[in-house]
Amino acid sequence: MLEHLSIEYTIKKKIVFLILASVGAIKQTSFFLFTRLDSKDKINNTNITTTSILWAKKSLPPG
């Protein structure tokens, strides 16, 4: 009985993690694309790093 419950819990945990990960990836990609469209200059490492930092700050919970 307990084994069955722990397996079910593990599966649910993995599904939730996958959903959150895919939502995070979609947000990061769309934010990156919008930032890329705004900046006219050629893409470079600094642009990618700045975008990643901005996205990370934006996604942090307040407080």
mmCIF file of the N, C-alpha and C atoms, coordinates in Angstrom:
data_MODEL
# 
_entry.id   MODEL 
# 
loop_
_atom_site.group_PDB 
_atom_site.id 
_atom_site.type_symbol 
_atom_site.label_atom_id 
_atom_site.label_alt_id 
_atom_site.label_comp_id 
_atom_site.label_asym_id 
_atom_site.label_entity_id 
_atom_site.label_seq_id 
_atom_site.pdbx_PDB_ins_code 
_atom_site.Cartn_x 
_atom_site.Cartn_y 
_atom_site.Cartn_z 
_atom_site.occupancy 
_atom_site.B_iso_or_equiv 
_atom_site.pdbx_formal_charge 
_atom_site.auth_seq_id 
_atom_site.auth_comp_id 
_atom_site.auth_asym_id 
_atom_site.auth_atom_id 
_atom_site.pdbx_PDB_model_num 
ATOM 1   N N  . MET A 1 1  ? 0.831  -1.204 0.000   1.00 0.00 ? 1  MET A N  1 
ATOM 2   C CA . MET A 1 1  ? 0.000  0.000  0.000   1.00 0.00 ? 1  MET A CA 1 
ATOM 3   C C  . MET A 1 1  ? 0.865  1.254  0.000   1.00 0.00 ? 1  MET A C  1 
ATOM 4   N N  . LEU A 1 2  ? 1.843  1.292  0.908   1.00 0.00 ? 2  LEU A N  1 
ATOM 5   C CA . LEU A 1 2  ? 2.722  2.462  0.998   1.00 0.00 ? 2  LEU A CA 1 
ATOM 6   C C  . LEU A 1 2  ? 3.587  2.612  -0.248  1.00 0.00 ? 2  LEU A C  1 
ATOM 7   N N  . GLU A 1 3  ? 4.042  1.473  -0.794  1.00 0.00 ? 3  GLU A N  1 
ATOM 8   C CA . GLU A 1 3  ? 4.863  1.534  -2.010  1.00 0.00 ? 3  GLU A CA 1 
ATOM 9   C C  . GLU A 1 3  ? 4.075  2.153  -3.161  1.00 0.00 ? 3  GLU A C  1 
ATOM 10  N N  . HIS A 1 4  ? 2.838  1.755  -3.285  1.00 0.00 ? 4  HIS A N  1 
ATOM 11  C CA . HIS A 1 4  ? 1.983  2.264  -4.354  1.00 0.00 ? 4  HIS A CA 1 
ATOM 12  C C  . HIS A 1 4  ? 1.799  3.778  -4.222  1.00 0.00 ? 4  HIS A C  1 
ATOM 13  N N  . LEU A 1 5  ? 1.578  4.241  -2.982  1.00 0.00 ? 5  LEU A N  1 
ATOM 14  C CA . LEU A 1 5  ? 1.385  5.669  -2.750  1.00 0.00 ? 5  LEU A CA 1 
ATOM 15  C C  . LEU A 1 5  ? 2.652  6.458  -3.069  1.00 0.00 ? 5  LEU A C  1 
ATOM 16  N N  . SER A 1 6  ? 3.806  5.934  -2.692  1.00 0.00 ? 6  SER A N  1 
ATOM 17  C CA . SER A 1 6  ? 5.048  6.666  -2.946  1.00 0.00 ? 6  SER A CA 1 
ATOM 18  C C  . SER A 1 6  ? 5.356  6.733  -4.440  1.00 0.00 ? 6  SER A C  1 
ATOM 19  N N  . ILE A 1 7  ? 5.040  5.655  -5.167  1.00 0.00 ? 7  ILE A N  1 
ATOM 20  C CA . ILE A 1 7  ? 5.247  5.653  -6.623  1.00 0.00 ? 7  ILE A CA 1 
ATOM 21  C C  . ILE A 1 7  ? 4.330  6.682  -7.272  1.00 0.00 ? 7  ILE A C  1 
ATOM 22  N N  . GLU A 1 8  ? 3.076  6.716  -6.841  1.00 0.00 ? 8  GLU A N  1 
ATOM 23  C CA . GLU A 1 8  ? 2.110  7.679  -7.381  1.00 0.00 ? 8  GLU A CA 1 
ATOM 24  C C  . GLU A 1 8  ? 2.567  9.114  -7.092  1.00 0.00 ? 8  GLU A C  1 
ATOM 25  N N  . TYR A 1 9  ? 3.044  9.342  -5.886  1.00 0.00 ? 9  TYR A N  1 
ATOM 26  C CA . TYR A 1 9  ? 3.526  10.664 -5.486  1.00 0.00 ? 9  TYR A CA 1 
ATOM 27  C C  . TYR A 1 9  ? 4.722  11.086 -6.340  1.00 0.00 ? 9  TYR A C  1 
ATOM 28  N N  . THR A 1 10 ? 5.652  10.147 -6.560  1.00 0.00 ? 10 THR A N  1 
ATOM 29  C CA . THR A 1 10 ? 6.840  10.434 -7.371  1.00 0.00 ? 10 THR A CA 1 
ATOM 30  C C  . THR A 1 10 ? 6.449  10.798 -8.797  1.00 0.00 ? 10 THR A C  1 
ATOM 31  N N  . ILE A 1 11 ? 5.504  10.059 -9.362  1.00 0.00 ? 11 ILE A N  1 
ATOM 32  C CA . ILE A 1 11 ? 5.057  10.333 -10.732 1.00 0.00 ? 11 ILE A CA 1 
ATOM 33  C C  . ILE A 1 11 ? 4.409  11.710 -10.809 1.00 0.00 ? 11 ILE A C  1 
ATOM 34  N N  . LYS A 1 12 ? 3.527  12.027 -9.845  1.00 0.00 ? 12 LYS A N  1 
ATOM 35  C CA . LYS A 1 12 ? 2.875  13.334 -9.839  1.00 0.00 ? 12 LYS A CA 1 
ATOM 36  C C  . LYS A 1 12 ? 3.898  14.449 -9.700  1.00 0.00 ? 12 LYS A C  1 
ATOM 37  N N  . LYS A 1 13 ? 4.909  14.234 -8.850  1.00 0.00 ? 13 LYS A N  1 
ATOM 38  C CA . LYS A 1 13 ? 5.960  15.230 -8.635  1.00 0.00 ? 13 LYS A CA 1 
ATOM 39  C C  . LYS A 1 13 ? 6.725  15.476 -9.945  1.00 0.00 ? 13 LYS A C  1 
ATOM 40  N N  . LYS A 1 14 ? 7.014  14.404 -10.662 1.00 0.00 ? 14 LYS A N  1 
ATOM 41  C CA . LYS A 1 14 ? 7.737  14.535 -11.930 1.00 0.00 ? 14 LYS A CA 1 
ATOM 42  C C  . LYS A 1 14 ? 6.908  15.281 -12.971 1.00 0.00 ? 14 LYS A C  1 
ATOM 43  N N  . ILE A 1 15 ? 5.615  14.993 -13.013 1.00 0.00 ? 15 ILE A N  1 
ATOM 44  C CA . ILE A 1 15 ? 4.731  15.661 -13.979 1.00 0.00 ? 15 ILE A CA 1 
ATOM 45  C C  . ILE A 1 15 ? 4.671  17.160 -13.687 1.00 0.00 ? 15 ILE A C  1 
ATOM 46  N N  . VAL A 1 16 ? 4.505  17.516 -12.412 1.00 0.00 ? 16 VAL A N  1 
ATOM 47  C CA . VAL A 1 16 ? 4.454  18.933 -12.022 1.00 0.00 ? 16 VAL A CA 1 
ATOM 48  C C  . VAL A 1 16 ? 5.773  19.606 -12.390 1.00 0.00 ? 16 VAL A C  1 
ATOM 49  N N  . PHE A 1 17 ? 6.884  18.925 -12.118 1.00 0.00 ? 17 PHE A N  1 
ATOM 50  C CA . PHE A 1 17 ? 8.189  19.495 -12.445 1.00 0.00 ? 17 PHE A CA 1 
ATOM 51  C C  . PHE A 1 17 ? 8.314  19.731 -13.948 1.00 0.00 ? 17 PHE A C  1 
ATOM 52  N N  . LEU A 1 18 ? 7.878  18.765 -14.753 1.00 0.00 ? 18 LEU A N  1 
ATOM 53  C CA . LEU A 1 18 ? 7.959  18.902 -16.209 1.00 0.00 ? 18 LEU A CA 1 
ATOM 54  C C  . LEU A 1 18 ? 7.120  20.078 -16.704 1.00 0.00 ? 18 LEU A C  1 
ATOM 55  N N  . ILE A 1 19 ? 5.918  20.229 -16.124 1.00 0.00 ? 19 ILE A N  1 
ATOM 56  C CA . ILE A 1 19 ? 5.043  21.338 -16.524 1.00 0.00 ? 19 ILE A CA 1 
ATOM 57  C C  . ILE A 1 19 ? 5.707  22.671 -16.181 1.00 0.00 ? 19 ILE A C  1 
ATOM 58  N N  . LEU A 1 20 ? 6.219  22.782 -14.960 1.00 0.00 ? 20 LEU A N  1 
ATOM 59  C CA . LEU A 1 20 ? 6.872  24.029 -14.533 1.00 0.00 ? 20 LEU A CA 1 
ATOM 60  C C  . LEU A 1 20 ? 8.105  24.324 -15.384 1.00 0.00 ? 20 LEU A C  1 
ATOM 61  N N  . ALA A 1 21 ? 8.871  23.287 -15.685 1.00 0.00 ? 21 ALA A N  1 
ATOM 62  C CA . ALA A 1 21 ? 10.075 23.471 -16.488 1.00 0.00 ? 21 ALA A CA 1 
ATOM 63  C C  . ALA A 1 21 ? 9.721  23.943 -17.893 1.00 0.00 ? 21 ALA A C  1 
ATOM 64  N N  . SER A 1 22 ? 8.679  23.353 -18.487 1.00 0.00 ? 22 SER A N  1 
ATOM 65  C CA . SER A 1 22 ? 8.310  23.757 -19.843 1.00 0.00 ? 22 SER A CA 1 
ATOM 66  C C  . SER A 1 22 ? 7.747  25.177 -19.857 1.00 0.00 ? 22 SER A C  1 
ATOM 67  N N  . VAL A 1 23 ? 6.976  25.546 -18.833 1.00 0.00 ? 23 VAL A N  1 
ATOM 68  C CA . VAL A 1 23 ? 6.457  26.910 -18.754 1.00 0.00 ? 23 VAL A CA 1 
ATOM 69  C C  . VAL A 1 23 ? 7.616  27.890 -18.616 1.00 0.00 ? 23 VAL A C  1 
ATOM 70  N N  . GLY A 1 24 ? 8.584  27.572 -17.773 1.00 0.00 ? 24 GLY A N  1 
ATOM 71  C CA . GLY A 1 24 ? 9.761  28.418 -17.596 1.00 0.00 ? 24 GLY A CA 1 
ATOM 72  C C  . GLY A 1 24 ? 10.541 28.572 -18.890 1.00 0.00 ? 24 GLY A C  1 
ATOM 73  N N  . ALA A 1 25 ? 10.692 27.477 -19.616 1.00 0.00 ? 25 ALA A N  1 
ATOM 74  C CA . ALA A 1 25 ? 11.433 27.520 -20.880 1.00 0.00 ? 25 ALA A CA 1 
ATOM 75  C C  . ALA A 1 25 ? 10.707 28.382 -21.906 1.00 0.00 ? 25 ALA A C  1 
ATOM 76  N N  . ILE A 1 26 ? 9.384  28.254 -21.965 1.00 0.00 ? 26 ILE A N  1 
ATOM 77  C CA . ILE A 1 26 ? 8.592  29.051 -22.912 1.00 0.00 ? 26 ILE A CA 1 
ATOM 78  C C  . ILE A 1 26 ? 8.700  30.532 -22.565 1.00 0.00 ? 26 ILE A C  1 
ATOM 79  N N  . LYS A 1 27 ? 8.593  30.852 -21.270 1.00 0.00 ? 27 LYS A N  1 
ATOM 80  C CA . LYS A 1 27 ? 8.700  32.249 -20.830 1.00 0.00 ? 27 LYS A CA 1 
ATOM 81  C C  . LYS A 1 27 ? 10.058 32.815 -21.210 1.00 0.00 ? 27 LYS A C  1 
ATOM 82  N N  . GLN A 1 28 ? 11.121 32.044 -20.927 1.00 0.00 ? 28 GLN A N  1 
ATOM 83  C CA . GLN A 1 28 ? 12.470 32.529 -21.205 1.00 0.00 ? 28 GLN A CA 1 
ATOM 84  C C  . GLN A 1 28 ? 12.657 32.741 -22.704 1.00 0.00 ? 28 GLN A C  1 
ATOM 85  N N  . THR A 1 29 ? 12.168 31.800 -23.506 1.00 0.00 ? 29 THR A N  1 
ATOM 86  C CA . THR A 1 29 ? 12.318 31.905 -24.954 1.00 0.00 ? 29 THR A CA 1 
ATOM 87  C C  . THR A 1 29 ? 11.568 33.117 -25.491 1.00 0.00 ? 29 THR A C  1 
ATOM 88  N N  . SER A 1 30 ? 10.322 33.293 -25.051 1.00 0.00 ? 30 SER A N  1 
ATOM 89  C CA . SER A 1 30 ? 9.541  34.416 -25.578 1.00 0.00 ? 30 SER A CA 1 
ATOM 90  C C  . SER A 1 30 ? 10.141 35.744 -25.127 1.00 0.00 ? 30 SER A C  1 
ATOM 91  N N  . PHE A 1 31 ? 10.589 35.807 -23.880 1.00 0.00 ? 31 PHE A N  1 
ATOM 92  C CA . PHE A 1 31 ? 11.208 37.034 -23.379 1.00 0.00 ? 31 PHE A CA 1 
ATOM 93  C C  . PHE A 1 31 ? 12.482 37.336 -24.172 1.00 0.00 ? 31 PHE A C  1 
ATOM 94  N N  . PHE A 1 32 ? 13.267 36.277 -24.445 1.00 0.00 ? 32 PHE A N  1 
ATOM 95  C CA . PHE A 1 32 ? 14.497 36.444 -25.207 1.00 0.00 ? 32 PHE A CA 1 
ATOM 96  C C  . PHE A 1 32 ? 14.185 36.933 -26.619 1.00 0.00 ? 32 PHE A C  1 
ATOM 97  N N  . LEU A 1 33 ? 13.152 36.368 -27.236 1.00 0.00 ? 33 LEU A N  1 
ATOM 98  C CA . LEU A 1 33 ? 12.798 36.767 -28.597 1.00 0.00 ? 33 LEU A CA 1 
ATOM 99  C C  . LEU A 1 33 ? 12.344 38.224 -28.647 1.00 0.00 ? 33 LEU A C  1 
ATOM 100 N N  . PHE A 1 34 ? 11.534 38.634 -27.656 1.00 0.00 ? 34 PHE A N  1 
ATOM 101 C CA . PHE A 1 34 ? 11.066 40.020 -27.634 1.00 0.00 ? 34 PHE A CA 1 
ATOM 102 C C  . PHE A 1 34 ? 12.228 40.974 -27.414 1.00 0.00 ? 34 PHE A C  1 
ATOM 103 N N  . THR A 1 35 ? 13.161 40.592 -26.539 1.00 0.00 ? 35 THR A N  1 
ATOM 104 C CA . THR A 1 35 ? 14.332 41.432 -26.292 1.00 0.00 ? 35 THR A CA 1 
ATOM 105 C C  . THR A 1 35 ? 15.158 41.526 -27.566 1.00 0.00 ? 35 THR A C  1 
ATOM 106 N N  . ARG A 1 36 ? 15.286 40.412 -28.256 1.00 0.00 ? 36 ARG A N  1 
ATOM 107 C CA . ARG A 1 36 ? 16.070 40.353 -29.498 1.00 0.00 ? 36 ARG A CA 1 
ATOM 108 C C  . ARG A 1 36 ? 15.423 41.258 -30.557 1.00 0.00 ? 36 ARG A C  1 
ATOM 109 N N  . LEU A 1 37 ? 14.112 41.260 -30.629 1.00 0.00 ? 37 LEU A N  1 
ATOM 110 C CA . LEU A 1 37 ? 13.424 42.073 -31.622 1.00 0.00 ? 37 LEU A CA 1 
ATOM 111 C C  . LEU A 1 37 ? 13.587 43.568 -31.310 1.00 0.00 ? 37 LEU A C  1 
ATOM 112 N N  . ASP A 1 38 ? 13.654 43.886 -30.008 1.00 0.00 ? 38 ASP A N  1 
ATOM 113 C CA . ASP A 1 38 ? 13.804 45.293 -29.620 1.00 0.00 ? 38 ASP A CA 1 
ATOM 114 C C  . ASP A 1 38 ? 15.188 45.828 -29.951 1.00 0.00 ? 38 ASP A C  1 
ATOM 115 N N  . SER A 1 39 ? 16.210 44.987 -29.766 1.00 0.00 ? 39 SER A N  1 
ATOM 116 C CA . SER A 1 39 ? 17.570 45.472 -30.004 1.00 0.00 ? 39 SER A CA 1 
ATOM 117 C C  . SER A 1 39 ? 17.950 45.248 -31.458 1.00 0.00 ? 39 SER A C  1 
ATOM 118 N N  . LYS A 1 40 ? 18.424 46.298 -32.092 1.00 0.00 ? 40 LYS A N  1 
ATOM 119 C CA . LYS A 1 40 ? 18.741 46.232 -33.525 1.00 0.00 ? 40 LYS A CA 1 
ATOM 120 C C  . LYS A 1 40 ? 20.140 45.661 -33.771 1.00 0.00 ? 40 LYS A C  1 
ATOM 121 N N  . ASP A 1 41 ? 20.973 45.707 -32.717 1.00 0.00 ? 41 ASP A N  1 
ATOM 122 C CA . ASP A 1 41 ? 22.360 45.274 -32.917 1.00 0.00 ? 41 ASP A CA 1 
ATOM 123 C C  . ASP A 1 41 ? 22.464 43.769 -33.100 1.00 0.00 ? 41 ASP A C  1 
ATOM 124 N N  . LYS A 1 42 ? 23.626 43.320 -33.558 1.00 0.00 ? 42 LYS A N  1 
ATOM 125 C CA . LYS A 1 42 ? 23.832 41.895 -33.788 1.00 0.00 ? 42 LYS A CA 1 
ATOM 126 C C  . LYS A 1 42 ? 23.862 41.176 -32.459 1.00 0.00 ? 42 LYS A C  1 
ATOM 127 N N  . ILE A 1 43 ? 23.443 39.906 -32.487 1.00 0.00 ? 43 ILE A N  1 
ATOM 128 C CA . ILE A 1 43 ? 23.396 39.134 -31.246 1.00 0.00 ? 43 ILE A CA 1 
ATOM 129 C C  . ILE A 1 43 ? 24.821 38.780 -30.813 1.00 0.00 ? 43 ILE A C  1 
ATOM 130 N N  . ASN A 1 44 ? 25.052 38.896 -29.504 1.00 0.00 ? 44 ASN A N  1 
ATOM 131 C CA . ASN A 1 44 ? 26.364 38.519 -28.978 1.00 0.00 ? 44 ASN A CA 1 
ATOM 132 C C  . ASN A 1 44 ? 26.202 37.973 -27.560 1.00 0.00 ? 44 ASN A C  1 
ATOM 133 N N  . ASN A 1 45 ? 27.301 37.541 -26.970 1.00 0.00 ? 45 ASN A N  1 
ATOM 134 C CA . ASN A 1 45 ? 27.248 36.912 -25.649 1.00 0.00 ? 45 ASN A CA 1 
ATOM 135 C C  . ASN A 1 45 ? 26.693 37.856 -24.581 1.00 0.00 ? 45 ASN A C  1 
ATOM 136 N N  . THR A 1 46 ? 27.045 39.132 -24.683 1.00 0.00 ? 46 THR A N  1 
ATOM 137 C CA . THR A 1 46 ? 26.587 40.096 -23.677 1.00 0.00 ? 46 THR A CA 1 
ATOM 138 C C  . THR A 1 46 ? 25.075 40.201 -23.706 1.00 0.00 ? 46 THR A C  1 
ATOM 139 N N  . ASN A 1 47 ? 24.515 40.238 -24.906 1.00 0.00 ? 47 ASN A N  1 
ATOM 140 C CA . ASN A 1 47 ? 23.071 40.328 -25.057 1.00 0.00 ? 47 ASN A CA 1 
ATOM 141 C C  . ASN A 1 47 ? 22.387 39.122 -24.408 1.00 0.00 ? 47 ASN A C  1 
ATOM 142 N N  . ILE A 1 48 ? 22.936 37.931 -24.649 1.00 0.00 ? 48 ILE A N  1 
ATOM 143 C CA . ILE A 1 48 ? 22.354 36.708 -24.091 1.00 0.00 ? 48 ILE A CA 1 
ATOM 144 C C  . ILE A 1 48 ? 22.435 36.738 -22.564 1.00 0.00 ? 48 ILE A C  1 
ATOM 145 N N  . THR A 1 49 ? 23.617 37.130 -22.046 1.00 0.00 ? 49 THR A N  1 
ATOM 146 C CA . THR A 1 49 ? 23.791 37.175 -20.593 1.00 0.00 ? 49 THR A CA 1 
ATOM 147 C C  . THR A 1 49 ? 22.841 38.176 -19.963 1.00 0.00 ? 49 THR A C  1 
ATOM 148 N N  . THR A 1 50 ? 22.738 39.356 -20.550 1.00 0.00 ? 50 THR A N  1 
ATOM 149 C CA . THR A 1 50 ? 21.849 40.390 -20.014 1.00 0.00 ? 50 THR A CA 1 
ATOM 150 C C  . THR A 1 50 ? 20.416 39.889 -20.009 1.00 0.00 ? 50 THR A C  1 
ATOM 151 N N  . THR A 1 51 ? 20.003 39.265 -21.093 1.00 0.00 ? 51 THR A N  1 
ATOM 152 C CA . THR A 1 51 ? 18.644 38.744 -21.187 1.00 0.00 ? 51 THR A CA 1 
ATOM 153 C C  . THR A 1 51 ? 18.406 37.708 -20.094 1.00 0.00 ? 51 THR A C  1 
ATOM 154 N N  . SER A 1 52 ? 19.368 36.809 -19.893 1.00 0.00 ? 52 SER A N  1 
ATOM 155 C CA . SER A 1 52 ? 19.218 35.773 -18.874 1.00 0.00 ? 52 SER A CA 1 
ATOM 156 C C  . SER A 1 52 ? 19.090 36.392 -17.490 1.00 0.00 ? 52 SER A C  1 
ATOM 157 N N  . ILE A 1 53 ? 19.916 37.406 -17.205 1.00 0.00 ? 53 ILE A N  1 
ATOM 158 C CA . ILE A 1 53 ? 19.876 38.065 -15.897 1.00 0.00 ? 53 ILE A CA 1 
ATOM 159 C C  . ILE A 1 53 ? 18.539 38.771 -15.710 1.00 0.00 ? 53 ILE A C  1 
ATOM 160 N N  . LEU A 1 54 ? 18.097 39.489 -16.729 1.00 0.00 ? 54 LEU A N  1 
ATOM 161 C CA . LEU A 1 54 ? 16.812 40.193 -16.639 1.00 0.00 ? 54 LEU A CA 1 
ATOM 162 C C  . LEU A 1 54 ? 15.683 39.211 -16.421 1.00 0.00 ? 54 LEU A C  1 
ATOM 163 N N  . TRP A 1 55 ? 15.714 38.078 -17.141 1.00 0.00 ? 55 TRP A N  1 
ATOM 164 C CA . TRP A 1 55 ? 14.658 37.090 -17.000 1.00 0.00 ? 55 TRP A CA 1 
ATOM 165 C C  . TRP A 1 55 ? 14.674 36.496 -15.600 1.00 0.00 ? 55 TRP A C  1 
ATOM 166 N N  . ALA A 1 56 ? 15.877 36.230 -15.083 1.00 0.00 ? 56 ALA A N  1 
ATOM 167 C CA . ALA A 1 56 ? 15.989 35.644 -13.750 1.00 0.00 ? 56 ALA A CA 1 
ATOM 168 C C  . ALA A 1 56 ? 15.430 36.609 -12.703 1.00 0.00 ? 56 ALA A C  1 
ATOM 169 N N  . LYS A 1 57 ? 15.763 37.899 -12.835 1.00 0.00 ? 57 LYS A N  1 
ATOM 170 C CA . LYS A 1 57 ? 15.256 38.893 -11.887 1.00 0.00 ? 57 LYS A CA 1 
ATOM 171 C C  . LYS A 1 57 ? 13.736 38.992 -11.973 1.00 0.00 ? 57 LYS A C  1 
ATOM 172 N N  . LYS A 1 58 ? 13.229 38.949 -13.196 1.00 0.00 ? 58 LYS A N  1 
ATOM 173 C CA . LYS A 1 58 ? 11.790 39.076 -13.430 1.00 0.00 ? 58 LYS A CA 1 
ATOM 174 C C  . LYS A 1 58 ? 11.026 37.874 -12.846 1.00 0.00 ? 58 LYS A C  1 
ATOM 175 N N  . SER A 1 59 ? 11.648 36.693 -12.907 1.00 0.00 ? 59 SER A N  1 
ATOM 176 C CA . SER A 1 59 ? 10.949 35.491 -12.478 1.00 0.00 ? 59 SER A CA 1 
ATOM 177 C C  . SER A 1 59 ? 11.044 35.249 -10.972 1.00 0.00 ? 59 SER A C  1 
ATOM 178 N N  . LEU A 1 60 ? 11.907 35.994 -10.282 1.00 0.00 ? 60 LEU A N  1 
ATOM 179 C CA . LEU A 1 60 ? 12.018 35.812 -8.835  1.00 0.00 ? 60 LEU A CA 1 
ATOM 180 C C  . LEU A 1 60 ? 10.766 36.327 -8.130  1.00 0.00 ? 60 LEU A C  1 
ATOM 181 N N  . PRO A 1 61 ? 10.334 35.617 -7.106  1.00 0.00 ? 61 PRO A N  1 
ATOM 182 C CA . PRO A 1 61 ? 9.177  36.114 -6.353  1.00 0.00 ? 61 PRO A CA 1 
ATOM 183 C C  . PRO A 1 61 ? 9.554  37.365 -5.548  1.00 0.00 ? 61 PRO A C  1 
ATOM 184 N N  . PRO A 1 62 ? 8.618  38.284 -5.338  1.00 0.00 ? 62 PRO A N  1 
ATOM 185 C CA . PRO A 1 62 ? 8.946  39.504 -4.600  1.00 0.00 ? 62 PRO A CA 1 
ATOM 186 C C  . PRO A 1 62 ? 9.319  39.199 -3.151  1.00 0.00 ? 62 PRO A C  1 
ATOM 187 N N  . GLY A 1 63 ? 10.285 39.953 -2.617  1.00 0.00 ? 63 GLY A N  1 
ATOM 188 C CA . GLY A 1 63 ? 10.667 39.764 -1.226  1.00 0.00 ? 63 GLY A CA 1 
ATOM 189 C C  . GLY A 1 63 ? 11.982 39.187 -1.050  1.00 0.00 ? 63 GLY A C  1 
# 
